[in-house]
């Protein structure tokens, strides 16, 4: 997946104020909720991940020169192998976008609960932190990647020097939402 920096910037052209105004979004049908630091902008485009051309919907906001984005790709099949390949392609694409030569990865899990609060699944998550360049300037990217059923998600903070507390607020706010929640 190769998203040009100008596309990401266009998607995130919402708020440019250095003030944080946190708000939760729960996009219909995207299977997640996340807290963004400013009014979000959204867009959908087709991306190539592994062997698939998939619709990916991105929701994001900017504060200063730091972008906060959460995205979902809809897979044509509910297959574990397809999910793994698409997640690997998502990670590789984002690292390639910033020319990262190495990345620190950490495995974890998210809970998916039904509307009554009962646990449906523990969904594996990979968190990645990498340094690279975007539009010729040094950047740090902190991201999470997960997939369940016919969806794959990525959520990230990227910028020259993202504030670690604000990045943590955003990254830790991402949660999966079951249908009807």
Phi, psi and omega in degrees: 000122180237107176254118179300148180302325180294327177293314179299317180297320179295320180296326188256022185285012184302261185263137180244009179287142178286001179273141179266129179228079188295138176209142178275139171240149178219079185299131180304129174078357183269349173075021178211165170227147179205155177257122179254152186275000181198175180301127184277155167246154181225150174204155176235137175211163178272132178235152178262117179231119184057238183262009188243145165259111189241144171288130177237127177254127181246139176233127183203170179211155177241145168229112186063233181257020179247129180256139177239121185223139171234135184222153176229136173247137179261120181276150179283347181224152174260084188221129183302318180297318178296317179301314181299316181293319180294318178297318178298319179293321177300310181298312181299319180297316180293321178293321178294322181304327181254005179063035181288131179271335175210163182214147174266128181242147178219130180271149178200202179206153171243148176266135172252120181243151177279175183303335179275354181097000179284139180294125177264317183197155167256118186258123179300143180230143170243125175257137185231139170230132182211157175243146179191212180224144173228127182052038176081356182251146178297140177221158171243135177242130173237126189214161172232148181223133179207159176211145177203138181059221181266030181228147172229139183238151168220142176221137187208157171240132179217136179176176182300314179210075181299136175295124185298323180293316179292321177299316180296318178304312180293306185299318181285344181280343183294128177214151179277144183234122179286157178305135179087358180278000000 
